[in-house]
């Protein structure tokens, strides 16, 4: 009888651990495949599981995925909100920090004031330190320099060249190439005017 109770207890513990691990795995999968649904229950998950790192990581991933989607759509303030939430869940995540800086810099570009452009350049420079192999921050720096005044050709061209020498997604790469060629032509035109 005592052995049967021990076996039942061991099986119960095993089943509980297995269910607990499966729930973490399902949340992780959900954070990638359906982050919006996971974030719909985010507050209750945090309240009930704030010490469960697997669930916190799944929520961070879901926030990063939603932020990334909003960033691609140009919905920068929604992207910023999600990246900030992801950082609150895991302050060491480099992707969250990188993406937040990119989104904040792009907001500053949209505002268009001169001091904001310098702040944007600073944010893109910081972002590049998280992933030195990514060219996107340098693309946005070139855009910022162009907005400052498209006569800063050395800084503009240097930023485009650096961007092209690093890793870029295909859609951004084609955009960088077009803008780089346009800036080179403009510089040539200006140089020939002053000769």
WOSUL-V79242 format. One record per residue. N is the residue number from 1. PHI is phi in radians with two decimals (none if undefined). D_FIRST is the distance of its C-alpha to the first C-alpha in Angstrom with 2 decimals. Layout:
n & phi & d_first
N & PHI & D_FIRST
N & PHI & D_FIRST
//
This chain:
n & phi & d_first
1 & none & 0.00
2 & -1.13 & 3.80
3 & -1.09 & 5.40
4 & -1.10 & 5.13
5 & -1.16 & 6.44
6 & -1.12 & 8.81
7 & -1.14 & 9.92
8 & -1.07 & 10.66
9 & -1.10 & 12.45
10 & -1.11 & 14.34
11 & -1.12 & 15.35
12 & -1.11 & 16.48
13 & -1.10 & 18.48
14 & -1.04 & 19.92
15 & -1.12 & 20.97
16 & -1.12 & 22.53
17 & -1.11 & 24.45
18 & -1.10 & 25.60
19 & -1.10 & 26.86
20 & -1.08 & 28.54
21 & -1.18 & 30.32
22 & -1.12 & 31.35
23 & -1.08 & 32.87
24 & -1.08 & 34.95
25 & -1.15 & 36.06
26 & -1.11 & 37.07
27 & -1.15 & 39.06
28 & -1.10 & 40.72
29 & -1.10 & 41.72
30 & -1.11 & 42.89
31 & -1.12 & 44.98
32 & -1.67 & 47.00
33 & -1.47 & 47.13
34 & -2.57 & 47.30
35 & -1.08 & 47.90
36 & -1.07 & 49.53
37 & -1.17 & 46.39
38 & -1.14 & 44.26
39 & -1.22 & 46.86
40 & -1.14 & 46.82
41 & -1.94 & 43.36
42 & -0.98 & 44.18
43 & -1.06 & 44.40
44 & -1.21 & 41.01
45 & -1.12 & 39.41
46 & -1.13 & 41.10
47 & -1.06 & 40.10
48 & -1.57 & 36.39
49 & -2.35 & 36.18
50 & -1.09 & 38.92
51 & -1.74 & 36.81
52 & -1.64 & 35.74
53 & -1.10 & 38.39
54 & -1.08 & 37.70
55 & -1.24 & 38.52
56 & -1.10 & 41.49
57 & -1.17 & 42.79
58 & -1.13 & 42.48
59 & -1.14 & 44.47
60 & -1.07 & 47.01
61 & -1.08 & 47.44
62 & -1.08 & 47.88
63 & -1.13 & 50.50
64 & -1.10 & 52.26
65 & -1.14 & 52.35
66 & -1.16 & 53.77
67 & -1.06 & 56.22
68 & -1.08 & 57.33
69 & -1.08 & 57.93
70 & -1.17 & 59.96
71 & -1.08 & 61.88
72 & -1.09 & 62.87
73 & -1.34 & 64.05
74 & 1.44 & 66.03
75 & -1.56 & 64.09
76 & -1.17 & 64.15
77 & -1.20 & 63.04
78 & -1.18 & 59.88
79 & -1.06 & 59.24
80 & -1.03 & 59.76
81 & -1.00 & 57.29
82 & -1.22 & 54.54
83 & -1.17 & 55.31
84 & -1.13 & 55.29
85 & -1.13 & 51.89
86 & -1.07 & 50.59
87 & -1.17 & 52.00
88 & -1.15 & 50.34
89 & -1.50 & 46.97
90 & -2.68 & 47.78
91 & -1.25 & 50.97
92 & -1.70 & 50.95
93 & -1.27 & 51.24
94 & -1.18 & 54.63
95 & -1.09 & 54.95
96 & -1.07 & 54.65
97 & -1.13 & 57.26
98 & -1.03 & 59.57
99 & -1.14 & 59.45
100 & -1.06 & 60.01
101 & -1.10 & 63.12
102 & -1.08 & 64.42
103 & -1.11 & 63.96
104 & -1.12 & 65.56
105 & -1.11 & 68.44
106 & -1.15 & 69.06
107 & -1.09 & 69.25
108 & -1.11 & 71.89
109 & -1.09 & 73.84
110 & -1.07 & 73.84
111 & -1.14 & 75.23
112 & 1.45 & 78.04
113 & -1.42 & 79.44
114 & -1.05 & 80.69
115 & -1.09 & 78.51
116 & -1.10 & 75.48
117 & -1.12 & 76.35
118 & -1.16 & 76.21
119 & -1.13 & 72.86
120 & -1.10 & 71.62
121 & -1.02 & 72.84
122 & -1.10 & 70.95
123 & -1.12 & 67.71
124 & -1.15 & 68.16
125 & -1.11 & 68.89
126 & -1.10 & 65.64
127 & -1.04 & 63.75
128 & -1.11 & 65.21
129 & -1.27 & 63.68
130 & -1.32 & 60.13
131 & -2.36 & 60.86
132 & -1.09 & 64.08
133 & -1.55 & 64.08
134 & -1.60 & 64.39
135 & -1.61 & 67.89
136 & -0.99 & 67.25
137 & -1.03 & 67.98
138 & -1.27 & 71.34
139 & -1.07 & 72.18
140 & -1.20 & 71.67
141 & -1.11 & 73.71
142 & -1.06 & 76.54
143 & -1.07 & 76.34
144 & -1.11 & 76.51
145 & -1.07 & 79.50
146 & -1.12 & 81.20
147 & -1.18 & 80.72
148 & -1.15 & 82.22
149 & 2.68 & 85.35
150 & -1.38 & 85.62
151 & -1.89 & 88.15
152 & -1.46 & 85.53
153 & -1.07 & 85.54
154 & -1.07 & 84.46
155 & -1.20 & 81.25
156 & -1.12 & 80.66
157 & -1.13 & 81.23
158 & -1.05 & 79.31
159 & -1.16 & 76.26
160 & -1.09 & 76.49
161 & -1.10 & 76.92
162 & -1.08 & 73.92
163 & -1.04 & 71.86
164 & -1.19 & 72.95
165 & -1.38 & 72.18
166 & -1.97 & 68.52
167 & -1.26 & 65.68
168 & -2.38 & 66.46
169 & -1.23 & 65.03
170 & -1.04 & 67.48
171 & -1.16 & 68.52
172 & -1.28 & 69.29
173 & -1.02 & 70.95
174 & -1.13 & 73.49
175 & -1.14 & 74.21
176 & -1.09 & 74.73
177 & -1.04 & 77.05
178 & -1.09 & 79.17
179 & -1.21 & 79.48
180 & -1.11 & 80.20
181 & -1.09 & 83.04
182 & -1.09 & 84.39
183 & -1.16 & 84.44
184 & -1.11 & 86.17
185 & -1.11 & 88.82
186 & -1.11 & 89.39
187 & -1.11 & 89.83
188 & -1.05 & 92.28
189 & -1.09 & 94.21
190 & -1.14 & 94.43
191 & -1.08 & 95.43
192 & -1.21 & 98.18
193 & -1.14 & 99.45
194 & -1.52 & 100.08
195 & -1.47 & 101.88
//
